[in-house]
Amino acid sequence: MVYIDATDETIDGIVNRICAPLFCNDRFLFDGHDESTTSATVTFIRFESRVYAVTCHHVLSAFFTAAVKTGGRLVPSIHSGRSINQLGFAGPNGQYRWSFQSCREFPDAREANDPMAMAAWDRKNADKPTLQLLT
C-alpha cells in the first residue's frame, strides 16, 4: 500500500481541477439530481489553449437511452462547483441537440428499447474509439 501525505481537501482540489460529474437532466433542471439520476464523469483535457471535456461512448449511450425511455428532453450537464454547463441546445423544431463529437454512431430512437438492435450497434461500433469529445 502506498500512503499519500495529503488531506481530503487537497485531494478534492486536485480531482476537481481535472474531472467533474456529468448528469442527464432536463434542460431547466426541474428534477434536480439524486442517486437515481443517470450520471457519470467527464475529464478535462487542455489541448492547444482550449479545454475539452471527455467521456466514454457508453455514458452518452446511456443518456440517449434514458432520454428515449422517459420521452423527456434530457441534456448532459457538467456540474462543477457552483457552475452548471449544459452540453446541448434546443433546435428550431423543439428537439434537443447535444454538443459532442463522436467517432461512434448512435441508434435510431426506435431501436433504444430493442436489446438485439442495441447489441448490433455495439458490435458495429466496437472497432471505433470510445472517447467522446464534449464541446
CNS distance restraints for C-alpha pairs under 8 A (distance, minus, plus):
assign (resid   6 and name CA) (resid  10 and name CA) 5.96 0.50 0.50
assign (resid   6 and name CA) (resid  11 and name CA) 6.63 0.50 0.50
assign (resid   7 and name CA) (resid  11 and name CA) 6.36 0.50 0.50
assign (resid   8 and name CA) (resid  12 and name CA) 5.96 0.50 0.50
assign (resid   9 and name CA) (resid  13 and name CA) 6.05 0.50 0.50
assign (resid  10 and name CA) (resid  14 and name CA) 6.42 0.50 0.50
assign (resid  11 and name CA) (resid  15 and name CA) 6.18 0.50 0.50
assign (resid  12 and name CA) (resid  16 and name CA) 5.90 0.50 0.50
assign (resid  13 and name CA) (resid  17 and name CA) 6.50 0.50 0.50
assign (resid  14 and name CA) (resid  18 and name CA) 7.01 0.50 0.50
assign (resid  15 and name CA) (resid  19 and name CA) 6.03 0.50 0.50
assign (resid  16 and name CA) (resid  20 and name CA) 6.23 0.50 0.50
assign (resid  16 and name CA) (resid  80 and name CA) 7.56 0.50 0.50
assign (resid  17 and name CA) (resid  44 and name CA) 7.79 0.50 0.50
assign (resid  18 and name CA) (resid  43 and name CA) 5.64 0.50 0.50
assign (resid  18 and name CA) (resid  44 and name CA) 5.05 0.50 0.50
assign (resid  18 and name CA) (resid  45 and name CA) 7.43 0.50 0.50
assign (resid  19 and name CA) (resid  41 and name CA) 6.71 0.50 0.50
assign (resid  19 and name CA) (resid  42 and name CA) 5.43 0.50 0.50
assign (resid  19 and name CA) (resid  43 and name CA) 4.24 0.50 0.50
assign (resid  19 and name CA) (resid  44 and name CA) 5.68 0.50 0.50
assign (resid  20 and name CA) (resid  41 and name CA) 5.58 0.50 0.50
assign (resid  20 and name CA) (resid  42 and name CA) 5.53 0.50 0.50
assign (resid  20 and name CA) (resid  43 and name CA) 6.73 0.50 0.50
assign (resid  20 and name CA) (resid  78 and name CA) 6.55 0.50 0.50
assign (resid  20 and name CA) (resid  79 and name CA) 6.39 0.50 0.50
assign (resid  20 and name CA) (resid  80 and name CA) 5.68 0.50 0.50
assign (resid  21 and name CA) (resid  39 and name CA) 7.12 0.50 0.50
assign (resid  21 and name CA) (resid  40 and name CA) 5.92 0.50 0.50
assign (resid  21 and name CA) (resid  41 and name CA) 4.40 0.50 0.50
assign (resid  21 and name CA) (resid  42 and name CA) 6.34 0.50 0.50
assign (resid  21 and name CA) (resid  78 and name CA) 5.85 0.50 0.50
assign (resid  21 and name CA) (resid  79 and name CA) 5.66 0.50 0.50
assign (resid  21 and name CA) (resid  80 and name CA) 7.07 0.50 0.50
assign (resid  22 and name CA) (resid  39 and name CA) 5.54 0.50 0.50
assign (resid  22 and name CA) (resid  40 and name CA) 5.12 0.50 0.50
assign (resid  22 and name CA) (resid  41 and name CA) 4.97 0.50 0.50
assign (resid  22 and name CA) (resid  42 and name CA) 6.24 0.50 0.50
assign (resid  22 and name CA) (resid  76 and name CA) 6.40 0.50 0.50
assign (resid  22 and name CA) (resid  77 and name CA) 5.51 0.50 0.50
assign (resid  22 and name CA) (resid  78 and name CA) 4.57 0.50 0.50
assign (resid  22 and name CA) (resid  79 and name CA) 6.37 0.50 0.50
assign (resid  23 and name CA) (resid  33 and name CA) 7.50 0.50 0.50
assign (resid  23 and name CA) (resid  37 and name CA) 6.95 0.50 0.50
assign (resid  23 and name CA) (resid  38 and name CA) 6.13 0.50 0.50
assign (resid  23 and name CA) (resid  39 and name CA) 4.41 0.50 0.50
assign (resid  23 and name CA) (resid  40 and name CA) 6.57 0.50 0.50
assign (resid  23 and name CA) (resid  76 and name CA) 5.61 0.50 0.50
assign (resid  23 and name CA) (resid  77 and name CA) 5.33 0.50 0.50
assign (resid  23 and name CA) (resid  78 and name CA) 6.51 0.50 0.50
assign (resid  23 and name CA) (resid  79 and name CA) 7.55 0.50 0.50
assign (resid  24 and name CA) (resid  37 and name CA) 6.83 0.50 0.50
assign (resid  24 and name CA) (resid  38 and name CA) 5.53 0.50 0.50
assign (resid  24 and name CA) (resid  39 and name CA) 6.10 0.50 0.50
assign (resid  24 and name CA) (resid  63 and name CA) 5.98 0.50 0.50
assign (resid  24 and name CA) (resid  74 and name CA) 5.97 0.50 0.50
assign (resid  24 and name CA) (resid  75 and name CA) 5.58 0.50 0.50
assign (resid  24 and name CA) (resid  76 and name CA) 4.69 0.50 0.50
assign (resid  24 and name CA) (resid  77 and name CA) 6.41 0.50 0.50
assign (resid  25 and name CA) (resid  29 and name CA) 5.83 0.50 0.50
assign (resid  25 and name CA) (resid  31 and name CA) 7.22 0.50 0.50
assign (resid  25 and name CA) (resid  32 and name CA) 7.21 0.50 0.50
assign (resid  25 and name CA) (resid  33 and name CA) 7.45 0.50 0.50
assign (resid  25 and name CA) (resid  37 and name CA) 7.83 0.50 0.50
assign (resid  25 and name CA) (resid  74 and name CA) 5.14 0.50 0.50
assign (resid  25 and name CA) (resid  75 and name CA) 5.61 0.50 0.50
assign (resid  25 and name CA) (resid  76 and name CA) 6.42 0.50 0.50
assign (resid  25 and name CA) (resid  77 and name CA) 6.86 0.50 0.50
assign (resid  26 and name CA) (resid  30 and name CA) 6.69 0.50 0.50
assign (resid  26 and name CA) (resid  31 and name CA) 7.14 0.50 0.50
assign (resid  26 and name CA) (resid  72 and name CA) 7.18 0.50 0.50
assign (resid  26 and name CA) (resid  73 and name CA) 5.81 0.50 0.50
assign (resid  26 and name CA) (resid  74 and name CA) 4.39 0.50 0.50
assign (resid  26 and name CA) (resid  75 and name CA) 6.08 0.50 0.50
assign (resid  27 and name CA) (resid  73 and name CA) 7.01 0.50 0.50
assign (resid  27 and name CA) (resid  74 and name CA) 6.28 0.50 0.50
assign (resid  27 and name CA) (resid  75 and name CA) 6.20 0.50 0.50
assign (resid  27 and name CA) (resid  86 and name CA) 7.74 0.50 0.50
assign (resid  33 and name CA) (resid  37 and name CA) 5.50 0.50 0.50
assign (resid  38 and name CA) (resid  62 and name CA) 7.49 0.50 0.50
assign (resid  38 and name CA) (resid  63 and name CA) 6.74 0.50 0.50
assign (resid  38 and name CA) (resid  66 and name CA) 7.47 0.50 0.50
assign (resid  39 and name CA) (resid  59 and name CA) 7.80 0.50 0.50
assign (resid  40 and name CA) (resid  59 and name CA) 6.56 0.50 0.50
assign (resid  41 and name CA) (resid  55 and name CA) 6.78 0.50 0.50
assign (resid  42 and name CA) (resid  53 and name CA) 5.73 0.50 0.50
assign (resid  42 and name CA) (resid  54 and name CA) 5.34 0.50 0.50
assign (resid  42 and name CA) (resid  55 and name CA) 4.98 0.50 0.50
assign (resid  42 and name CA) (resid  78 and name CA) 7.71 0.50 0.50
assign (resid  43 and name CA) (resid  53 and name CA) 5.53 0.50 0.50
assign (resid  43 and name CA) (resid  54 and name CA) 5.26 0.50 0.50
assign (resid  43 and name CA) (resid  55 and name CA) 6.59 0.50 0.50
assign (resid  44 and name CA) (resid  51 and name CA) 6.44 0.50 0.50
assign (resid  44 and name CA) (resid  52 and name CA) 5.55 0.50 0.50
assign (resid  44 and name CA) (resid  53 and name CA) 4.63 0.50 0.50
assign (resid  44 and name CA) (resid  54 and name CA) 6.36 0.50 0.50
assign (resid  45 and name CA) (resid  51 and name CA) 5.54 0.50 0.50
assign (resid  45 and name CA) (resid  52 and name CA) 5.20 0.50 0.50
assign (resid  45 and name CA) (resid  53 and name CA) 6.41 0.50 0.50
assign (resid  45 and name CA) (resid  54 and name CA) 7.35 0.50 0.50
assign (resid  46 and name CA) (resid  50 and name CA) 5.52 0.50 0.50
assign (resid  46 and name CA) (resid  51 and name CA) 4.33 0.50 0.50
assign (resid  46 and name CA) (resid  52 and name CA) 6.26 0.50 0.50
assign (resid  47 and name CA) (resid  51 and name CA) 6.34 0.50 0.50
assign (resid  47 and name CA) (resid  52 and name CA) 7.57 0.50 0.50
assign (resid  52 and name CA) (resid 133 and name CA) 6.81 0.50 0.50
assign (resid  52 and name CA) (resid 134 and name CA) 6.52 0.50 0.50
assign (resid  52 and name CA) (resid 135 and name CA) 6.36 0.50 0.50
assign (resid  53 and name CA) (resid 133 and name CA) 6.14 0.50 0.50
assign (resid  53 and name CA) (resid 134 and name CA) 5.16 0.50 0.50
assign (resid  53 and name CA) (resid 135 and name CA) 6.87 0.50 0.50
assign (resid  54 and name CA) (resid 131 and name CA) 6.51 0.50 0.50
assign (resid  54 and name CA) (resid 132 and name CA) 5.55 0.50 0.50
assign (resid  54 and name CA) (resid 133 and name CA) 4.85 0.50 0.50
assign (resid  54 and name CA) (resid 134 and name CA) 5.88 0.50 0.50
assign (resid  55 and name CA) (resid  59 and name CA) 6.93 0.50 0.50
assign (resid  55 and name CA) (resid 131 and name CA) 5.68 0.50 0.50
assign (resid  55 and name CA) (resid 132 and name CA) 5.27 0.50 0.50
assign (resid  55 and name CA) (resid 133 and name CA) 6.85 0.50 0.50
assign (resid  55 and name CA) (resid 134 and name CA) 7.64 0.50 0.50
assign (resid  56 and name CA) (resid  60 and name CA) 7.08 0.50 0.50
assign (resid  56 and name CA) (resid 130 and name CA) 5.47 0.50 0.50
assign (resid  56 and name CA) (resid 131 and name CA) 4.52 0.50 0.50
assign (resid  56 and name CA) (resid 132 and name CA) 5.49 0.50 0.50
assign (resid  57 and name CA) (resid  61 and name CA) 6.05 0.50 0.50
assign (resid  57 and name CA) (resid 102 and name CA) 7.67 0.50 0.50
assign (resid  57 and name CA) (resid 104 and name CA) 7.41 0.50 0.50
assign (resid  57 and name CA) (resid 130 and name CA) 5.08 0.50 0.50
assign (resid  57 and name CA) (resid 131 and name CA) 5.88 0.50 0.50
assign (resid  57 and name CA) (resid 132 and name CA) 5.85 0.50 0.50
assign (resid  58 and name CA) (resid  62 and name CA) 6.04 0.50 0.50
assign (resid  58 and name CA) (resid 130 and name CA) 7.75 0.50 0.50
assign (resid  59 and name CA) (resid  63 and name CA) 6.33 0.50 0.50
assign (resid  60 and name CA) (resid  64 and name CA) 6.00 0.50 0.50
assign (resid  61 and name CA) (resid  65 and name CA) 6.14 0.50 0.50
assign (resid  61 and name CA) (resid 106 and name CA) 7.25 0.50 0.50
assign (resid  62 and name CA) (resid  66 and name CA) 6.11 0.50 0.50
assign (resid  63 and name CA) (resid  67 and name CA) 6.16 0.50 0.50
assign (resid  63 and name CA) (resid  74 and name CA) 7.76 0.50 0.50
assign (resid  63 and name CA) (resid  75 and name CA) 7.89 0.50 0.50
assign (resid  63 and name CA) (resid  76 and name CA) 7.39 0.50 0.50
assign (resid  64 and name CA) (resid  68 and name CA) 6.27 0.50 0.50
assign (resid  65 and name CA) (resid  69 and name CA) 6.01 0.50 0.50
assign (resid  65 and name CA) (resid 112 and name CA) 5.72 0.50 0.50
assign (resid  65 and name CA) (resid 113 and name CA) 7.78 0.50 0.50
assign (resid  66 and name CA) (resid  70 and name CA) 6.01 0.50 0.50
assign (resid  67 and name CA) (resid  71 and name CA) 5.86 0.50 0.50
assign (resid  67 and name CA) (resid  72 and name CA) 5.30 0.50 0.50
assign (resid  67 and name CA) (resid  73 and name CA) 6.19 0.50 0.50
assign (resid  67 and name CA) (resid  74 and name CA) 5.46 0.50 0.50
assign (resid  68 and name CA) (resid  72 and name CA) 6.87 0.50 0.50
assign (resid  68 and name CA) (resid 109 and name CA) 6.21 0.50 0.50
assign (resid  68 and name CA) (resid 112 and name CA) 6.85 0.50 0.50
assign (resid  69 and name CA) (resid 112 and name CA) 7.66 0.50 0.50
assign (resid  69 and name CA) (resid 113 and name CA) 7.34 0.50 0.50
assign (resid  73 and name CA) (resid  95 and name CA) 7.53 0.50 0.50
assign (resid  73 and name CA) (resid  96 and name CA) 6.48 0.50 0.50
assign (resid  74 and name CA) (resid  96 and name CA) 7.70 0.50 0.50
assign (resid  75 and name CA) (resid  86 and name CA) 6.75 0.50 0.50
assign (resid  75 and name CA) (resid  87 and name CA) 6.49 0.50 0.50
assign (resid  75 and name CA) (resid  88 and name CA) 5.75 0.50 0.50
assign (resid  75 and name CA) (resid  96 and name CA) 7.47 0.50 0.50
assign (resid  75 and name CA) (resid  98 and name CA) 6.55 0.50 0.50
assign (resid  76 and name CA) (resid  86 and name CA) 6.02 0.50 0.50
assign (resid  76 and name CA) (resid  87 and name CA) 5.47 0.50 0.50
assign (resid  76 and name CA) (resid  88 and name CA) 6.97 0.50 0.50
assign (resid  76 and name CA) (resid  98 and name CA) 7.44 0.50 0.50
assign (resid  77 and name CA) (resid  84 and name CA) 6.43 0.50 0.50
assign (resid  77 and name CA) (resid  85 and name CA) 5.35 0.50 0.50
assign (resid  77 and name CA) (resid  86 and name CA) 4.13 0.50 0.50
assign (resid  77 and name CA) (resid  87 and name CA) 5.68 0.50 0.50
assign (resid  78 and name CA) (resid  83 and name CA) 7.94 0.50 0.50
assign (resid  78 and name CA) (resid  84 and name CA) 5.58 0.50 0.50
assign (resid  78 and name CA) (resid  85 and name CA) 5.06 0.50 0.50
assign (resid  78 and name CA) (resid  86 and name CA) 6.38 0.50 0.50
assign (resid  78 and name CA) (resid  87 and name CA) 7.69 0.50 0.50
assign (resid  79 and name CA) (resid  83 and name CA) 5.93 0.50 0.50
assign (resid  79 and name CA) (resid  84 and name CA) 4.62 0.50 0.50
assign (resid  79 and name CA) (resid  85 and name CA) 6.62 0.50 0.50
assign (resid  80 and name CA) (resid  84 and name CA) 6.35 0.50 0.50
assign (resid  87 and name CA) (resid  98 and name CA) 5.81 0.50 0.50
assign (resid  87 and name CA) (resid  99 and name CA) 5.04 0.50 0.50
assign (resid  87 and name CA) (resid 100 and name CA) 7.47 0.50 0.50
assign (resid  87 and name CA) (resid 134 and name CA) 7.12 0.50 0.50
assign (resid  87 and name CA) (resid 135 and name CA) 7.22 0.50 0.50
assign (resid  88 and name CA) (resid  96 and name CA) 6.64 0.50 0.50
assign (resid  88 and name CA) (resid  97 and name CA) 5.34 0.50 0.50
assign (resid  88 and name CA) (resid  98 and name CA) 4.02 0.50 0.50
assign (resid  88 and name CA) (resid  99 and name CA) 5.03 0.50 0.50
assign (resid  89 and name CA) (resid  96 and name CA) 5.60 0.50 0.50
assign (resid  89 and name CA) (resid  97 and name CA) 5.45 0.50 0.50
assign (resid  89 and name CA) (resid  98 and name CA) 6.58 0.50 0.50
assign (resid  89 and name CA) (resid  99 and name CA) 7.75 0.50 0.50
assign (resid  90 and name CA) (resid  94 and name CA) 5.95 0.50 0.50
assign (resid  90 and name CA) (resid  95 and name CA) 5.64 0.50 0.50
assign (resid  90 and name CA) (resid  96 and name CA) 4.48 0.50 0.50
assign (resid  90 and name CA) (resid  97 and name CA) 6.23 0.50 0.50
assign (resid  91 and name CA) (resid  95 and name CA) 5.07 0.50 0.50
assign (resid  91 and name CA) (resid  96 and name CA) 5.65 0.50 0.50
assign (resid  91 and name CA) (resid  97 and name CA) 6.48 0.50 0.50
assign (resid  99 and name CA) (resid 134 and name CA) 6.00 0.50 0.50
assign (resid  99 and name CA) (resid 135 and name CA) 5.66 0.50 0.50
assign (resid 100 and name CA) (resid 132 and name CA) 6.77 0.50 0.50
assign (resid 100 and name CA) (resid 133 and name CA) 5.45 0.50 0.50
assign (resid 100 and name CA) (resid 134 and name CA) 4.13 0.50 0.50
assign (resid 100 and name CA) (resid 135 and name CA) 5.53 0.50 0.50
assign (resid 101 and name CA) (resid 132 and name CA) 6.05 0.50 0.50
assign (resid 101 and name CA) (resid 133 and name CA) 5.15 0.50 0.50
assign (resid 101 and name CA) (resid 134 and name CA) 6.35 0.50 0.50
assign (resid 101 and name CA) (resid 135 and name CA) 7.49 0.50 0.50
assign (resid 102 and name CA) (resid 131 and name CA) 7.40 0.50 0.50
assign (resid 102 and name CA) (resid 132 and name CA) 5.08 0.50 0.50
assign (resid 102 and name CA) (resid 133 and name CA) 6.53 0.50 0.50
assign (resid 103 and name CA) (resid 128 and name CA) 6.28 0.50 0.50
assign (resid 103 and name CA) (resid 129 and name CA) 6.20 0.50 0.50
assign (resid 103 and name CA) (resid 130 and name CA) 7.45 0.50 0.50
assign (resid 103 and name CA) (resid 131 and name CA) 7.95 0.50 0.50
assign (resid 103 and name CA) (resid 132 and name CA) 7.38 0.50 0.50
assign (resid 104 and name CA) (resid 125 and name CA) 5.68 0.50 0.50
assign (resid 104 and name CA) (resid 128 and name CA) 6.13 0.50 0.50
assign (resid 104 and name CA) (resid 129 and name CA) 7.17 0.50 0.50
assign (resid 104 and name CA) (resid 130 and name CA) 7.28 0.50 0.50
assign (resid 105 and name CA) (resid 121 and name CA) 7.76 0.50 0.50
assign (resid 105 and name CA) (resid 125 and name CA) 6.83 0.50 0.50
assign (resid 106 and name CA) (resid 121 and name CA) 7.38 0.50 0.50
assign (resid 107 and name CA) (resid 111 and name CA) 6.12 0.50 0.50
assign (resid 107 and name CA) (resid 112 and name CA) 6.80 0.50 0.50
assign (resid 107 and name CA) (resid 118 and name CA) 7.23 0.50 0.50
assign (resid 107 and name CA) (resid 121 and name CA) 6.69 0.50 0.50
assign (resid 108 and name CA) (resid 112 and name CA) 7.01 0.50 0.50
assign (resid 110 and name CA) (resid 114 and name CA) 7.96 0.50 0.50
assign (resid 111 and name CA) (resid 117 and name CA) 5.89 0.50 0.50
assign (resid 111 and name CA) (resid 118 and name CA) 6.76 0.50 0.50
assign (resid 112 and name CA) (resid 117 and name CA) 7.63 0.50 0.50
assign (resid 112 and name CA) (resid 118 and name CA) 6.52 0.50 0.50
assign (resid 113 and name CA) (resid 118 and name CA) 7.99 0.50 0.50
assign (resid 114 and name CA) (resid 118 and name CA) 6.24 0.50 0.50
assign (resid 115 and name CA) (resid 119 and name CA) 6.09 0.50 0.50
assign (resid 116 and name CA) (resid 120 and name CA) 6.26 0.50 0.50
assign (resid 117 and name CA) (resid 121 and name CA) 6.36 0.50 0.50
assign (resid 118 and name CA) (resid 122 and name CA) 6.27 0.50 0.50
assign (resid 119 and name CA) (resid 123 and name CA) 6.30 0.50 0.50
assign (resid 120 and name CA) (resid 124 and name CA) 6.17 0.50 0.50
assign (resid 121 and name CA) (resid 125 and name CA) 6.13 0.50 0.50
assign (resid 122 and name CA) (resid 126 and name CA) 5.92 0.50 0.50
